[in-house]
Amino acid sequence: MATLSHRERVVKALNHEEADRVPVDLGSTYVTTINITAYPKLLKHLGLEDEPGTAVMRPRSQIVTPSEALLKHLDIDLRGMWFGASDQNPEKKVDENTLYDEFGVLWNRPEGGHYLAVESPFQEGQPTVANVERYPWPDPRDPGRIRGMLERARYLHEETDYAVVLSLPYGIVADCARLRGFAEFFTDLADNTAFAEALLDHMAELTSGMMIFALEQVGEYVDVALFPDDMGMQDMCLVSPAMYRRLLKPRHRKLVDAIKSKTKAKVLMHSDGSIYPIIGDLIDIGVDALNPIQVSARQMDTDMLKREFGHHLAFWGAIDTHRVLPLGTPEDVEAEVRKRLGDLAPGGGYVLTSVHNIQSEVPPANVTAMYNAARKWGVYSG
């Protein structure tokens, strides 16, 4: 089979066609990149130097945009685009470990740890619909969000052959939980439903508006549009399938419809955890591909998922970060890659990368083993 361009390879995979090889990802989204501590270790392991200006993609998550030198060395097929900071209400840094985001959520980072939301606008008491309506919601069409986006999108599309991914930084359900408090919000879904639905509606309006605002500018240049919204725990969904269909699915549908109204790009949803019971619902609302395929979670067996959903849904991720990447040997990593390729690659419909971001405890030899194995075993014959 003739060698394809990176973009052709990704497009074929997402259209459920076998390309020359399975495409691979690193750094094209907020949820498929690498931790700020693991990154320099990987560069040193490969004998590469960091490039000036390599950005910390998301300070609160401590993740980076990998250098172009690293992406080319690993022959990564995709490149990412990010929404910019709000002009009207940017993050406000209190000190080295404390900040307020544009929603007014207070984040704090314990020494050596990750940022945690410690104070939220709706966390106290029993908020009402009126509280939601009075809240100063961010402007989805804030010009800071898309500053420079058109130039980067056009460059990537016209001057390179990489597939282009636009990543939404906010999820509907996940950010409602941040605004209210995790336990409080999921309790509200059951016993303060009017408030929860009002919060969901405003987040759906904000996220849909942001995507429309961006895609009006760059929709013709984008191959994949990602939205994140974790719906699973290790052994079950965060809510029952019935509650998902009644309260959450309509808001996800609104966001997917908004994306598809402005672009022909495939819609990629990120959700960790055991979400098998609602995968059919995600297909129903128009999700084209699912990330990260958390194989350590209950009912997320890749062979079963491919057989049951593979005609309608592409899979993105699946290389285990629970045990294999942090604790295994390079040989274990190669065996893991072969297993996931065997399950997910036939007939197309697979983009290979780690389950969520590569964390600091992952040895760099295991990262390179993953991409080496993908190149070795991910080739289609014919």
C-alpha positions in Angstrom: 0.0 0.0 0.0 1.3 3.5 -0.9 2.4 5.7 2.0 -0.3 8.3 2.8 0.0 11.8 4.2 -0.6 12.1 7.9 -4.0 13.8 7.3 -5.1 11.1 4.8 -4.1 8.4 7.3 -6.2 10.0 10.1 -9.2 10.7 7.8 -9.2 7.2 6.6 -9.1 5.8 10.1 -12.0 7.9 11.3 -14.0 6.9 8.2 -13.4 3.2 9.2 -11.0 2.5 6.4 -7.7 0.8 6.6 -4.9 3.2 5.7 -1.2 2.3 5.3 -0.8 2.2 9.1 -2.6 3.1 12.2 -2.3 6.8 13.0 -0.7 7.8 16.3 -1.3 10.8 18.6 0.7 12.8 21.1 -0.1 16.3 22.1 -2.9 17.2 19.7 -5.4 17.6 22.6 -5.6 18.5 26.3 -6.1 14.8 27.1 -3.5 13.1 24.8 -0.3 14.9 25.7 2.4 14.6 28.4 3.0 15.8 31.9 5.4 18.7 32.5 7.7 16.5 34.5 7.7 13.5 32.1 8.3 15.7 29.1 12.0 16.7 29.7 12.8 13.2 30.7 11.5 11.9 27.3 13.5 14.6 25.4 16.7 13.7 27.3 16.0 9.9 26.6 15.7 10.6 22.9 18.7 13.0 22.8 16.5 16.0 21.8 16.6 19.5 23.0 13.5 21.5 23.9 12.6 24.2 21.5 12.4 27.9 22.7 8.8 28.9 23.4 7.4 25.4 24.0 4.3 26.2 25.9 2.7 24.8 29.0 -0.6 24.0 27.4 -2.7 24.0 30.5 -1.0 25.2 33.7 -3.7 23.8 36.0 -3.2 20.4 34.5 0.6 20.6 34.3 0.7 19.5 30.7 2.7 20.7 27.8 2.5 21.2 24.0 5.3 18.9 22.8 8.0 20.4 20.6 7.8 20.0 16.9 11.1 18.2 17.0 9.6 15.5 19.3 6.4 15.2 17.3 8.4 14.7 14.0 10.8 12.3 15.7 7.8 10.1 16.8 6.1 10.7 13.4 2.9 11.9 15.1 0.0 12.3 12.7 -2.0 15.2 14.3 -1.5 18.7 15.5 -3.7 20.6 17.9 -5.3 24.0 18.2 -6.4 25.6 21.5 -8.9 28.2 22.6 -7.1 31.3 24.0 -7.7 33.0 27.4 -10.6 35.3 27.9 -9.9 39.0 27.4 -12.7 40.0 29.7 -12.0 37.7 32.6 -8.6 36.0 32.3 -7.3 33.7 35.0 -6.0 35.6 38.1 -2.9 34.3 39.7 -2.9 34.8 43.5 0.5 33.2 44.1 2.7 30.4 42.7 0.2 27.7 43.8 -3.2 29.5 43.7 -5.4 31.1 41.0 -8.9 32.0 40.1 -10.2 30.8 36.7 -12.6 32.8 34.5 -15.6 31.2 36.3 -14.4 32.4 39.7 -13.4 28.9 40.8 -10.4 29.0 43.2 -7.7 26.5 42.4 -4.8 25.5 44.8 -1.9 23.2 44.2 -0.3 21.3 47.1 3.4 21.3 47.0 4.5 18.8 44.3 0.9 18.0 43.4 -1.9 18.9 40.9 -4.2 21.9 41.1 -7.5 21.2 42.9 -10.7 23.2 42.9 -11.1 24.3 46.5 -13.8 27.0 46.3 -16.7 27.3 43.8 -19.4 30.0 43.1 -22.4 27.7 43.8 -20.8 25.5 46.5 -22.5 26.9 49.6 -26.1 26.2 50.6 -29.0 25.2 48.3 -28.7 27.4 45.2 -31.7 28.2 43.0 -32.4 28.9 39.3 -32.3 32.6 40.2 -28.7 32.2 41.4 -27.8 30.7 38.1 -29.5 33.5 36.1 -27.8 36.2 38.2 -24.3 34.7 37.8 -21.9 36.6 35.5 -21.5 33.9 32.8 -18.4 34.1 30.6 -18.9 35.4 27.0 -18.6 32.5 24.5 -17.6 35.1 21.8 -14.9 36.8 23.8 -12.3 37.7 21.1 -9.4 36.4 23.2 -10.8 32.8 22.7 -9.9 32.7 19.0 -7.1 35.2 18.7 -4.5 33.7 16.3 -6.6 30.6 15.7 -7.4 31.3 12.1 -3.7 31.8 11.2 -2.6 28.6 12.9 -5.5 26.6 11.4 -4.8 27.8 7.9 -1.1 27.2 8.3 -1.6 23.6 9.5 -4.1 22.8 6.8 -2.3 24.5 3.9 1.4 24.3 4.8 1.6 20.9 6.5 0.0 17.5 5.9 -1.1 16.9 9.5 -4.6 16.3 10.7 -5.9 19.3 12.7 -7.7 18.9 16.0 -9.6 21.7 17.7 -10.0 21.1 21.5 -12.7 22.6 23.6 -11.4 23.3 27.1 -14.7 22.9 29.0 -17.1 20.1 29.4 -20.8 20.5 30.2 -21.2 18.1 33.1 -17.6 18.3 34.4 -17.6 22.0 34.6 -21.1 22.2 36.2 -19.6 19.9 38.9 -16.7 22.3 39.3 -19.0 25.3 39.6 -21.1 23.6 42.3 -18.8 21.0 43.8 -18.6 17.4 42.6 -20.7 15.7 45.3 -23.2 18.6 45.5 -23.9 18.7 41.7 -24.6 15.0 41.4 -26.9 15.2 44.4 -28.6 18.1 42.8 -29.4 16.1 39.7 -31.6 14.0 41.9 -33.1 16.4 44.5 -32.4 20.0 43.2 -33.1 19.2 39.6 -34.4 22.6 38.4 -31.1 24.2 39.6 -29.0 21.4 38.0 -30.8 21.8 34.7 -30.4 25.5 34.7 -26.7 25.1 35.3 -26.5 22.5 32.6 -28.3 24.7 30.1 -25.9 27.6 30.7 -22.9 25.4 30.3 -24.3 23.9 27.1 -25.0 27.3 25.8 -21.4 28.5 26.6 -19.6 25.5 25.2 -21.8 25.4 22.1 -21.3 29.1 21.6 -17.5 28.8 21.9 -17.4 26.0 19.3 -19.7 28.0 16.9 -17.6 31.1 17.4 -14.3 29.2 16.6 -15.7 27.1 13.8 -17.2 30.1 12.0 -13.5 31.0 11.5 -11.7 27.7 11.2 -14.3 25.0 10.4 -13.1 24.4 6.9 -9.5 23.7 8.2 -10.4 21.3 11.1 -10.4 17.5 10.8 -11.4 16.7 14.4 -13.3 18.7 17.0 -13.0 17.4 20.6 -15.1 18.0 23.7 -14.3 16.6 27.1 -16.9 15.4 29.6 -16.0 12.5 32.0 -19.0 10.4 32.6 -17.5 7.3 34.2 -15.8 6.0 37.3 -13.7 2.9 37.5 -16.6 0.5 37.7 -19.7 2.4 36.6 -21.1 5.5 35.0 -21.4 8.6 37.2 -25.2 8.5 36.7 -27.6 5.8 35.7 -28.2 5.4 32.0 -31.8 6.6 32.6 -30.6 9.8 34.2 -28.1 10.3 31.5 -30.7 10.0 28.8 -33.1 12.3 30.6 -30.8 15.1 31.9 -27.4 15.0 30.2 -27.8 13.5 26.8 -29.9 16.4 25.5 -27.2 18.9 26.4 -24.5 16.8 24.8 -26.7 16.5 21.7 -26.9 20.3 21.6 -23.1 20.6 21.6 -22.6 18.0 19.0 -25.2 19.5 16.8 -23.5 22.9 17.2 -20.2 21.5 16.1 -21.7 19.7 13.1 -23.6 22.8 12.0 -20.3 24.6 11.3 -17.8 21.9 10.1 -17.4 18.5 8.4 -14.9 17.6 11.1 -15.4 14.4 13.1 -16.6 14.8 16.6 -14.3 13.3 19.3 -15.6 12.9 22.8 -13.3 12.4 25.8 -14.7 10.5 28.8 -12.7 8.4 31.2 -14.0 5.4 33.1 -16.6 2.7 32.7 -19.1 4.2 30.2 -20.2 1.1 28.3 -23.9 1.5 29.2 -24.1 4.9 27.4 -21.8 4.4 24.4 -24.9 3.7 22.2 -26.3 7.0 23.3 -23.1 8.8 22.3 -23.3 7.2 18.9 -27.0 8.3 18.7 -26.2 12.0 19.3 -23.5 12.0 16.6 -20.2 11.3 18.4 -17.8 9.9 15.8 -14.9 8.8 18.0 -14.3 8.1 21.7 -11.3 8.8 23.8 -9.5 7.5 25.9 -10.9 3.9 26.1 -9.8 3.4 29.7 -9.1 -0.3 29.4 -8.5 -0.8 33.1 -12.2 0.2 33.8 -15.1 -2.2 34.0 -16.7 -3.3 30.7 -14.1 -1.4 28.6 -12.7 -4.5 26.9 -11.4 -3.4 23.5 -12.3 -6.6 21.7 -15.9 -6.4 22.9 -16.1 -2.6 22.2 -14.9 -3.1 18.6 -17.3 -5.9 17.9 -20.3 -4.1 19.4 -19.7 -0.5 18.4 -16.8 -0.5 15.8 -19.0 -0.1 12.8 -20.3 3.3 14.1 -17.6 4.5 16.4 -13.8 5.1 16.1 -11.6 4.5 19.1 -8.8 6.8 20.2 -6.3 5.8 23.0 -6.5 2.4 24.7 -2.8 1.9 25.7 -3.1 1.3 29.4 -1.8 4.0 31.8 -3.0 2.2 35.0 -0.4 -0.5 35.0 1.4 -1.1 31.7 2.9 2.3 30.9 4.0 3.3 34.4 4.9 -0.1 35.8 5.6 -2.4 32.9 8.8 -3.1 30.9 9.2 -2.0 27.3 8.4 -5.6 26.4 5.1 -5.3 28.3 4.3 -2.1 26.5 5.0 -3.7 23.1 2.6 -6.6 24.1 0.0 -4.1 25.1 0.3 -2.2 21.8 -0.1 -5.5 19.9 -3.1 -6.4 21.9 -4.9 -3.1 21.3 -4.0 -3.1 17.6 -5.3 -6.6 17.2 -8.6 -5.6 18.7 -9.1 -2.2 17.4 -7.2 -1.7 14.1 -9.0 -4.2 11.7 -11.2 -2.3 9.3 -9.8 1.1 10.4 -11.4 3.1 13.2 -8.4 3.4 15.6 -6.0 6.2 16.6 -3.3 4.9 18.9 -2.2 6.8 22.0 -2.1 6.4 25.8 -5.1 6.4 28.0 -5.2 10.1 29.0 -2.0 12.1 29.4 1.4 10.5 30.0 2.2 11.1 33.7 5.4 11.8 35.5 5.9 8.2 36.7 6.0 6.7 33.2 9.6 5.8 32.2 10.6 7.5 28.9 11.7 4.1 27.6 8.1 3.0 27.8 6.9 6.0 25.9 9.3 5.3 23.1 8.4 1.6 23.2 4.7 2.5 22.6 5.4 4.5 19.5 8.1 2.1 18.2 5.6 -0.8 18.6 2.9 1.2 16.9 5.2 1.7 13.8 6.3 -1.9 13.9 2.9 -3.7 14.4 0.4 -1.0 13.2 1.1 -1.5 9.4 -1.8 -2.7 7.3 -1.1 -5.2 4.5 -2.6 -5.0 1.1 
